[in-house]
Every structure is written in structure tokens, then in C-alpha cells.
């Protein structure tokens, strides 16, 4: 059975980088689709589109597709299939809890990164001084600050539209 993608209701085509920057998908999911370390290289992405130009419609990410109103369809009959989340059946609740916990953890780590960035840029503390406060090495602080800067830059470049209102 071959499937394609159709939409039902309001359709929003969201950037994959926005989905990652706003913690809708994990970096691991993004890495399955393309790599930020190869900007401009369309061979580094699944859909043959550079990661900067890749949108939700270029991929098949079931949970994110459902969030933005996209559905799979059976190519030959044209009938819409149940939503990808409905197909999870009895395991749906457990799956959603796992996704929610992971997103919350990424958000909490991002807040720590913002605090470290503020301590470095506003208060002028070194990485090792910040590391003492958080119980980590200066190198780990530096890596966290770099990741936070990258996420803030992505959020500025790729705002995330809200999910469509349900009626």
C-alpha cells in the first residue's frame, strides 16, 4: 500500500528547523531528516531539500503532522486514513506522555542554557565560574551556551505558528 499526504482543515507548512527550535520535535528526529552542519547541501537531507528550506510537507513525521492538521491517505483510493496518533491505539496515552516529558526536559535544559548565557554575557562570568555554580566543567558550559545561542537564532529566523484551532 502506498501512501501520500493530504490535508484536512487548515494547513500550515512549518519549517523543520522551527519544529526543533521550539521543542516540537527532538534533535534526533531532525537529524533523521537532515544535518545543520551541512548547510546548503541537499544530499544531506532525506527529501533532497536543504534543511534550511525543509518544511513539514517534505517529511512524514506522524505526531507533528497531526498537530498541524496533515493526514496520510491511501494513494490508490484517495481515502483519508486515521490520524497517525489514532493508529497508535491503546499505546497512545503512554506515547504522548513520553513525548511531553521529553519536550519538557528539552525546555528545562534550554532555560538553564539561557541562564548560563545571561551570566556570561551580562554578568561577564567565565565558563569555569558558571560551571562551578552548575556543577559542570567550563567546556560543558561553553557547549551549552553555544547550543542556546543556536536555538535562539533559529527561533528568531523560524517562528512557530500555533496549531490550528479545533472546531
C-alpha positions in Angstrom: 0.0 0.0 0.0 1.4 3.4 -1.0 0.6 6.5 1.0 0.8 10.2 0.2 -0.1 13.2 2.3 -3.3 15.2 2.1 -4.6 17.8 4.5 -7.9 18.2 6.3 -8.8 21.6 7.6 -6.4 24.5 8.0 -3.0 23.6 6.6 0.2 25.1 8.0 3.5 24.2 6.4 6.1 24.6 9.2 9.8 24.7 8.9 11.6 21.6 10.3 14.1 23.9 12.0 11.3 25.8 13.7 9.8 22.5 15.0 13.2 21.6 16.5 13.9 25.1 17.9 10.6 25.3 19.6 10.9 21.7 21.0 8.1 20.2 19.0 10.4 17.6 17.6 13.7 16.4 19.1 17.1 17.0 17.6 17.2 13.2 17.0 14.2 13.5 14.7 15.7 16.5 13.0 18.9 14.6 12.5 17.0 11.8 10.8 15.8 14.4 8.2 18.9 16.5 7.7 22.0 17.9 9.3 22.7 21.5 10.3 26.4 21.0 9.9 25.9 20.8 6.1 24.0 24.0 5.2 23.2 24.2 1.5 23.9 20.5 0.9 20.7 19.0 -0.4 22.3 15.5 -0.3 22.4 15.7 3.5 18.6 15.5 3.8 16.1 12.8 3.3 13.9 14.8 1.0 16.7 16.3 -1.1 15.9 19.8 0.3 18.4 21.7 2.3 17.5 21.7 6.0 17.0 25.5 6.0 14.3 25.1 3.3 12.7 21.8 4.6 9.1 22.1 5.7 6.7 19.7 7.3 5.2 18.8 3.9 8.6 17.4 2.8 8.6 14.7 5.6 6.4 12.1 7.3 6.6 12.9 11.0 3.3 11.5 12.3 2.9 13.3 15.6 3.9 16.7 14.2 1.8 16.2 11.1 -1.2 15.6 13.3 -0.5 18.7 15.3 -0.7 20.8 12.2 -3.6 19.2 10.5 -1.9 16.9 8.0 -3.1 13.3 7.3 -1.9 10.3 5.4 -4.1 9.0 2.6 -4.2 5.8 0.6 -2.8 6.7 -2.7 -5.0 4.4 -4.8 -8.3 5.0 -3.2 -7.8 8.6 -2.1 -9.4 7.9 1.3 -8.0 9.6 4.3 -6.5 7.3 6.8 -7.0 7.7 10.6 -4.6 10.2 12.1 -1.2 8.9 12.8 -1.8 9.3 16.6 -5.1 7.4 16.3 -3.2 4.5 14.7 -1.2 4.1 17.9 -4.4 2.9 19.6 -4.0 1.7 23.2 -0.4 2.9 23.4 -1.4 6.5 22.5 -1.5 7.8 26.1 1.9 6.3 27.0 3.4 7.6 23.8 2.0 11.1 24.3 3.3 11.2 27.9 6.8 10.2 26.7 6.8 12.9 24.1 5.6 15.5 26.6 8.2 14.6 29.2 11.0 14.7 26.5 9.8 18.2 25.3 9.6 19.4 28.9 13.2 18.2 29.6 14.4 20.0 26.5 12.6 23.2 27.5 14.1 23.0 31.1 17.6 22.5 29.7 17.1 25.5 27.4 16.1 27.6 30.4 19.4 26.6 32.1 21.2 27.5 28.9 19.6 30.9 28.8 20.7 31.5 32.4 24.3 30.5 31.6 24.2 32.7 28.5 23.0 35.7 30.7 25.7 35.0 33.3 28.3 35.0 30.6 27.1 38.0 28.5 25.5 40.2 31.1 27.5 39.5 34.3 30.8 38.7 32.5 31.4 35.4 34.2 33.8 32.9 32.7 32.8 29.3 31.7 34.6 27.9 34.7 32.9 30.3 37.1 29.5 29.4 35.7 30.4 25.7 35.8 31.1 25.9 39.5 27.5 27.2 40.0 26.0 24.4 38.0 28.4 21.6 38.9 29.9 21.1 35.4 33.1 21.9 33.5 33.8 25.1 31.8 33.8 23.2 28.4 30.3 21.9 29.1 29.1 25.4 30.0 30.6 26.7 26.7 28.9 23.9 24.7 25.6 24.7 26.4 25.9 28.4 25.7 26.7 27.7 22.1 23.7 25.4 21.7 21.5 28.1 23.4 22.7 30.8 21.0 22.0 28.5 18.1 18.5 27.8 19.3 17.8 31.5 19.9 19.0 32.3 16.4 16.8 29.5 14.9 13.8 30.8 16.9 14.4 34.3 15.5 14.6 33.0 11.9 11.9 30.4 12.1 8.9 31.5 14.3 6.5 28.7 15.0 2.9 29.2 14.2 0.3 27.9 16.6 -1.5 24.7 15.8 -4.8 25.3 14.0 -7.8 25.8 16.3 -10.0 22.7 16.6 -13.7 23.1 15.9 
